[in-house]
Amino acid sequence: MRRVAKAAAVAGLVWALWPGSSLAQANGFKVGEGRVHPYFDLIQRFDSAAWYNRFSGATTAELITHFRPGLRLELQSPATNLQFGGHAEYLLYSGLLTPGSVGSSRPQAEFNLDAAFNKRGAVEFQVGSRYAFGDRSTNPMVNVGSQSHFFDAKAALPVHPGGGALEVTPSAAFTIEKFIDSSNQLNDYENVGFGLDGRWRFLPKTAVLLGATYDLRGATQLLRASGGLAGLVSPKVSTVLKAGYGHNFTGPGATVIGHVEVGYLMSETSTVKLGYVRTLNPLARTGVFGDDRVYLEGRALFGGRLALHGSGAFDWVTYYGNARTDQLVSLNLGPEYQFKPWLIGGLTYILTLRNAPSGGQGGSYARNEGLVRITVTY
């Protein structure tokens, strides 16, 4: 058991000391029992699809500079955990590749809050929220560059009597997304979700999982339920095995869902994960879509300063109720280096390929992005 615990601790250390994570930063300013870490990101980005014409399918490239001041608040104690992060951002379009694009320069913002209270008690209380104003919607039907206001609020009540081996968690969430451009306003939505999850840890690092969610979005009522196992099968290998069923009560969309993942601790500072997940999700106002995703993720830390990350995925998206299917290929990789406790530099390459029916929303495109980032933090 000690070998298993050691492997889990080492894997956690790899993620915790990742450059750019709060634990890799300087001490920050002490505020009560917590600490505030201000930071500033300067990012130069090349985007081959800074604009997308949904009628012709043509994309336009540009060089964009991001000015991003932000802060993180961390407060941890045996009974309480509070994490807050947020940044404002200004995107300056250079006009070097597309003359006149300077007029498209604009602000963005994102804020996240996660808190847990009475963690050691029989009944814990968790709350969280996220607000994002930008052009990276997760809605598969929207066009490249479509800006939206996204807000999500959630609450959960984990009940873990005794030593905590058994945990039952009812939860509720509210999500709203509204798009700025009129061509995507049909994708505006409000979602009310309820969940009930159970976990029984019958071994120190292995648990039985059961869960169900119910979403109300416009005319769509979607129920998903699944169960399985998650944990370590050896000091170096972790697995997730889940299977279930999703059903749309108001239209087409009923299918098996599940998640299979294998993780491998290659060394004390290197991890890799390979997985397949099949999900069923509500669309904007009516209907559902399925997503079959195969993914590969890896991270490695060298000398406590140089970090390499990489992830790739293939998604087969099926829209129930019509004959449309989309295929997406995504790739994200690059190095990061911590020059000083307060100075981090990074390079990232992002590839997004989408094959979809021509015309209409969310058509086919190829997007290449290259980013150079400098972060100054305290």
C-alpha positions as CSV (number, residue, x, y, z in Angstrom):
1,M,0.0,0.0,0.0
2,R,2.9,2.4,0.7
3,R,4.2,1.9,-2.8
4,V,0.7,2.8,-4.2
5,A,0.5,5.9,-2.0
6,K,4.0,7.0,-3.0
7,A,3.1,6.7,-6.7
8,A,0.0,8.7,-6.2
9,A,1.9,11.4,-4.3
10,V,4.6,11.6,-6.9
11,A,1.9,12.0,-9.7
12,G,0.3,14.8,-7.7
13,L,3.6,16.5,-7.4
14,V,4.2,16.5,-11.1
15,W,0.9,18.3,-11.6
16,A,1.4,20.7,-8.6
17,L,4.8,21.8,-9.7
18,W,3.8,22.4,-13.3
19,P,5.1,25.8,-14.4
20,G,2.2,28.2,-14.4
21,S,0.4,26.5,-11.5
22,S,-0.1,28.4,-8.3
23,L,2.2,26.0,-6.3
24,A,5.1,26.8,-8.7
25,Q,4.9,30.5,-8.0
26,A,6.5,32.8,-5.4
27,N,4.8,33.4,-2.1
28,G,2.4,36.2,-3.0
29,F,0.7,38.6,-0.6
30,K,-0.7,37.1,2.6
31,V,-4.3,38.0,3.2
32,G,-5.7,36.4,6.3
33,E,-5.0,32.7,6.1
34,G,-4.7,32.8,2.3
35,R,-2.4,34.3,-0.3
36,V,-3.0,36.5,-3.3
37,H,-0.7,36.0,-6.4
38,P,-0.9,38.8,-8.9
39,Y,0.4,38.0,-12.4
40,F,0.7,39.5,-15.9
41,D,0.8,37.5,-19.1
42,L,2.1,38.9,-22.4
43,I,1.2,36.7,-25.3
44,Q,2.0,37.0,-29.0
45,R,-0.3,34.7,-31.0
46,F,-0.5,33.8,-34.7
47,D,-4.0,32.7,-35.6
48,S,-4.6,31.3,-39.2
49,A,-8.4,31.6,-38.5
50,A,-8.7,34.8,-36.7
51,W,-11.9,35.3,-38.8
52,Y,-14.2,32.7,-40.4
53,N,-16.7,33.4,-43.2
54,R,-19.5,30.9,-42.6
55,F,-20.8,31.4,-46.1
56,S,-17.6,30.8,-48.1
57,G,-15.7,28.8,-45.5
58,A,-12.7,31.0,-45.9
59,T,-10.4,32.0,-43.0
60,T,-8.2,35.0,-42.4
61,A,-5.0,35.1,-40.5
62,E,-3.6,37.7,-38.1
63,L,-1.0,38.4,-35.4
64,I,-2.6,39.2,-32.1
65,T,-1.1,40.5,-28.9
66,H,-2.7,39.6,-25.5
67,F,-2.2,41.9,-22.5
68,R,-3.6,39.9,-19.5
69,P,-3.3,41.1,-15.9
70,G,-4.8,38.8,-13.3
71,L,-4.6,37.3,-9.8
72,R,-5.1,34.1,-7.9
73,L,-6.3,33.7,-4.4
74,E,-5.5,30.5,-2.4
75,L,-6.8,29.7,1.0
76,Q,-6.4,26.2,2.4
77,S,-7.0,24.7,5.8
78,P,-8.1,21.3,7.1
79,A,-11.7,22.4,7.0
80,T,-11.8,25.0,4.2
81,N,-10.5,25.3,0.6
82,L,-11.0,28.5,-1.4
83,Q,-9.6,29.0,-4.9
84,F,-10.2,32.1,-6.9
85,G,-8.6,33.1,-10.2
86,G,-9.4,35.8,-12.7
87,H,-8.0,38.0,-15.4
88,A,-9.0,40.9,-17.6
89,E,-7.5,40.8,-21.1
90,Y,-7.1,43.1,-24.1
91,L,-6.5,41.6,-27.6
92,L,-4.6,43.9,-30.0
93,Y,-4.9,43.0,-33.6
94,S,-1.8,44.1,-35.4
95,G,-3.1,44.6,-38.9
96,L,0.1,43.2,-40.4
97,L,-1.5,40.2,-42.1
98,T,-5.0,41.6,-42.6
99,P,-5.0,45.4,-43.1
100,G,-7.7,47.2,-41.1
101,S,-8.0,44.5,-38.5
102,V,-6.9,46.8,-35.8
103,G,-10.5,47.9,-35.5
104,S,-11.3,44.3,-34.2
105,S,-9.2,44.8,-31.1
106,R,-11.3,44.0,-28.0
107,P,-11.4,43.1,-24.4
108,Q,-11.9,39.6,-22.8
109,A,-12.2,38.3,-19.3
110,E,-12.5,35.2,-17.2
111,F,-13.1,34.5,-13.5
112,N,-13.3,31.2,-11.6
113,L,-14.3,30.4,-8.0
114,D,-14.2,27.0,-6.2
115,A,-14.8,26.7,-2.5
116,A,-15.4,23.8,-0.1
117,F,-16.4,24.2,3.6
118,N,-16.5,21.7,6.5
119,K,-14.4,19.2,4.5
120,R,-13.8,17.0,7.5
121,G,-17.4,17.0,8.6
122,A,-20.0,14.4,7.8
123,V,-21.7,17.0,5.5
124,E,-19.5,19.2,3.3
125,F,-20.7,22.2,1.3
126,Q,-19.2,23.1,-2.1
127,V,-19.9,26.0,-4.4
128,G,-18.3,27.2,-7.6
129,S,-18.8,29.5,-10.5
130,R,-17.2,30.6,-13.8
131,Y,-17.7,33.6,-16.0
132,A,-16.0,33.9,-19.4
133,F,-16.3,36.6,-22.1
134,G,-14.5,35.5,-25.2
135,D,-14.5,33.6,-28.4
136,R,-13.9,30.0,-27.2
137,S,-17.4,28.6,-26.8
138,T,-17.7,24.8,-26.3
139,N,-20.9,24.8,-28.4
140,P,-20.1,22.6,-31.5
141,M,-22.5,24.5,-33.7
142,V,-21.0,28.0,-33.4
143,N,-18.5,29.6,-35.8
144,V,-14.8,30.4,-35.2
145,G,-14.4,33.7,-33.5
146,S,-18.0,34.0,-32.2
147,Q,-18.0,35.9,-28.9
148,S,-20.2,35.0,-26.0
149,H,-20.9,35.7,-22.4
150,F,-20.8,32.4,-20.4
151,F,-21.8,32.0,-16.8
152,D,-22.0,28.8,-14.7
153,A,-22.9,28.4,-11.0
154,K,-23.0,25.1,-9.1
155,A,-23.5,23.8,-5.6
156,A,-22.9,20.4,-4.1
157,L,-23.5,18.8,-0.7
158,P,-21.1,15.8,-0.3
159,V,-22.1,13.5,2.5
160,H,-19.3,11.3,3.8
161,P,-20.0,9.7,7.2
162,G,-17.5,7.8,9.2
163,G,-14.0,7.7,7.7
164,G,-15.1,9.0,4.3
165,A,-14.9,5.7,2.4
166,L,-18.5,6.2,1.3
167,E,-19.6,9.5,-0.2
168,V,-22.9,10.6,-1.7
169,T,-23.1,14.0,-3.4
170,P,-26.3,15.7,-4.6
171,S,-25.7,18.8,-6.8
172,A,-27.4,21.5,-8.8
173,A,-26.1,23.8,-11.5
174,F,-27.3,26.7,-13.6
175,T,-25.6,27.7,-16.9
176,I,-26.3,30.5,-19.4
177,E,-24.5,31.5,-22.6
178,K,-25.4,34.4,-24.8
179,F,-23.7,35.3,-28.1
180,I,-23.0,38.8,-29.2
181,D,-23.2,38.3,-33.0
182,S,-26.7,37.9,-34.4
183,S,-25.7,35.0,-36.6
184,N,-25.3,32.8,-33.5
185,Q,-28.1,34.1,-31.2
186,L,-30.1,31.0,-32.0
187,N,-27.4,29.2,-30.0
188,D,-28.2,31.2,-26.8
189,Y,-29.3,28.9,-24.0
190,E,-30.1,28.5,-20.3
191,N,-29.5,25.1,-18.7
192,V,-30.6,23.8,-15.3
193,G,-28.9,20.6,-14.2
194,F,-29.2,18.2,-11.2
195,G,-26.9,15.5,-10.3
196,L,-26.4,12.6,-7.8
197,D,-23.1,10.9,-7.4
198,G,-21.9,8.1,-5.2
199,R,-18.4,6.8,-4.4
200,W,-17.3,3.9,-2.3
201,R,-13.6,3.6,-1.8
202,F,-13.1,-0.1,-1.0
203,L,-9.3,0.2,-1.4
204,P,-7.1,3.1,-0.4
205,K,-6.7,4.2,-4.1
206,T,-9.6,2.5,-5.8
207,A,-13.3,3.3,-5.7
208,V,-16.7,2.3,-7.1
209,L,-18.4,5.2,-8.9
210,L,-22.1,5.7,-9.6
211,G,-23.6,8.9,-11.0
212,A,-26.6,10.4,-12.8
213,T,-27.3,13.9,-14.2
214,Y,-30.6,15.4,-15.5
215,D,-30.4,18.5,-17.7
216,L,-33.3,20.9,-18.7
217,R,-32.4,23.1,-21.6
218,G,-35.1,24.7,-23.6
219,A,-37.3,21.8,-24.9
220,T,-34.6,19.2,-24.1
221,Q,-34.7,16.9,-21.1
222,L,-31.6,14.7,-21.0
223,L,-30.9,12.0,-18.4
224,R,-27.4,10.4,-18.2
225,A,-26.5,7.6,-15.7
226,S,-23.3,5.6,-15.4
227,G,-21.2,3.5,-13.1
228,G,-17.8,1.9,-12.8
229,L,-14.4,1.8,-11.2
230,A,-11.5,4.3,-10.9
231,G,-8.2,4.0,-9.2
232,L,-4.6,2.5,-9.3
233,V,-4.1,-1.1,-10.4
234,S,-0.4,-0.9,-9.8
235,P,2.1,1.7,-8.5
236,K,2.4,3.0,-12.0
237,V,-0.9,2.3,-13.7
238,S,-4.3,4.0,-13.1
239,T,-7.6,3.2,-14.8
240,V,-11.1,4.6,-15.2
241,L,-13.8,2.2,-16.4
242,K,-17.3,3.6,-16.6
243,A,-20.4,2.6,-18.6
244,G,-24.0,3.9,-18.7
245,Y,-26.8,5.2,-20.7
246,G,-28.1,8.6,-21.9
247,H,-31.7,9.3,-22.9
248,N,-33.4,12.4,-24.4
249,F,-37.1,12.4,-23.3
250,T,-38.2,15.0,-25.8
251,G,-36.8,13.8,-29.1
252,P,-34.2,11.5,-30.8
253,G,-31.1,10.7,-28.7
254,A,-30.7,7.5,-26.7
255,T,-27.4,5.6,-26.5
256,V,-24.8,3.9,-24.5
257,I,-22.2,6.2,-22.9
258,G,-19.0,5.5,-21.1
259,H,-15.4,6.3,-20.3
260,V,-12.2,4.2,-20.5
261,E,-8.8,5.6,-19.5
262,V,-5.4,4.2,-18.7
263,G,-2.8,6.4,-17.1
264,Y,0.9,5.5,-16.8
265,L,3.5,7.0,-14.5
266,M,6.6,6.7,-16.8
267,S,8.9,8.3,-14.2
268,E,8.6,10.3,-11.0
269,T,8.0,13.4,-13.1
270,S,6.4,12.1,-16.3
271,T,2.8,10.9,-16.9
272,V,0.8,9.9,-19.9
273,K,-3.0,9.1,-20.3
274,L,-4.9,7.4,-23.1
275,G,-8.6,7.2,-23.2
276,Y,-11.9,7.0,-24.9
277,V,-15.1,8.7,-23.8
278,R,-18.6,8.6,-25.3
279,T,-21.0,11.3,-24.1
280,L,-24.5,12.7,-24.9
281,N,-25.0,16.4,-24.5
282,P,-27.8,18.9,-25.0
283,L,-27.6,21.4,-27.9
284,A,-28.5,25.1,-27.5
285,R,-32.3,25.1,-27.4
286,T,-33.5,21.7,-28.6
287,G,-32.0,18.4,-29.4
288,V,-28.8,16.5,-28.3
289,F,-25.5,15.5,-29.8
290,G,-23.2,12.6,-29.1
291,D,-19.4,12.8,-29.0
292,D,-17.1,9.9,-29.4
293,R,-13.6,11.1,-28.4
294,V,-10.2,9.3,-28.4
295,Y,-7.5,11.3,-26.6
296,L,-3.9,11.1,-25.6
297,E,-2.3,13.4,-23.0
298,G,1.2,13.6,-21.6
299,R,3.3,15.8,-19.2
300,A,6.9,15.7,-18.1
301,L,8.9,17.8,-15.8
302,F,12.7,18.1,-16.0
303,G,14.9,19.5,-13.3
304,G,12.0,21.3,-11.7
305,R,12.0,24.0,-14.4
306,L,11.5,22.7,-17.9
307,A,8.0,21.2,-18.5
308,L,6.7,19.6,-21.7
309,H,3.0,19.1,-22.3
310,G,1.1,17.6,-25.2
311,S,-2.4,16.4,-25.9
312,G,-4.3,15.2,-29.0
313,A,-7.8,14.1,-29.7
314,F,-10.2,12.9,-32.4
315,D,-13.9,13.6,-32.0
316,W,-16.8,12.1,-33.9
317,V,-19.8,14.4,-33.3
318,T,-23.3,13.1,-34.1
319,Y,-26.3,15.3,-34.2
320,Y,-29.4,13.3,-33.3
321,G,-32.5,14.2,-35.3
322,N,-30.6,14.9,-38.6
323,A,-28.0,13.2,-40.7
324,R,-25.2,15.5,-39.9
325,T,-21.9,14.3,-38.4
326,D,-18.7,16.3,-37.8
327,Q,-15.1,15.1,-37.3
328,L,-12.6,17.2,-35.3
329,V,-8.9,16.7,-34.8
330,S,-7.1,18.8,-32.1
331,L,-3.5,19.0,-31.0
332,N,-1.9,21.1,-28.3
333,L,1.8,20.9,-27.3
334,G,4.8,22.9,-26.3
335,P,7.4,23.6,-23.6
336,E,7.4,25.9,-20.6
337,Y,10.4,27.0,-18.6
338,Q,10.6,28.7,-15.2
339,F,13.6,31.1,-15.5
340,K,12.9,32.6,-12.0
341,P,10.3,31.9,-9.3
342,W,8.6,35.0,-10.7
343,L,9.3,34.6,-14.5
344,I,7.9,31.8,-16.8
345,G,8.2,31.5,-20.6
346,G,6.3,29.2,-22.8
347,L,5.7,28.2,-26.5
348,T,2.5,26.5,-27.6
349,Y,1.3,25.1,-30.9
350,I,-2.5,24.4,-31.3
351,L,-4.0,22.7,-34.3
352,T,-7.8,22.4,-34.9
353,L,-9.2,20.6,-37.9
354,R,-13.0,20.4,-38.5
355,N,-14.8,18.5,-41.2
356,A,-18.5,19.4,-41.3
357,P,-21.2,20.0,-43.9
358,S,-20.5,23.2,-46.0
359,G,-22.7,26.2,-45.3
360,G,-24.6,26.9,-42.2
361,Q,-23.1,27.2,-38.7
362,G,-19.9,25.5,-37.6
363,G,-18.6,24.6,-41.0
364,S,-15.3,23.0,-42.0
365,Y,-12.1,24.8,-41.3
366,A,-8.4,24.4,-40.5
367,R,-6.9,26.5,-37.7
368,N,-3.2,26.8,-36.8
369,E,-2.2,28.8,-33.7
370,G,1.3,29.6,-32.4
371,L,1.8,31.3,-29.1
372,V,4.8,32.8,-27.3
373,R,4.0,33.6,-23.6
374,I,5.9,35.5,-20.9
375,T,4.4,35.4,-17.4
376,V,5.5,37.6,-14.5
377,T,4.0,36.5,-11.2
378,Y,4.4,37.0,-7.5
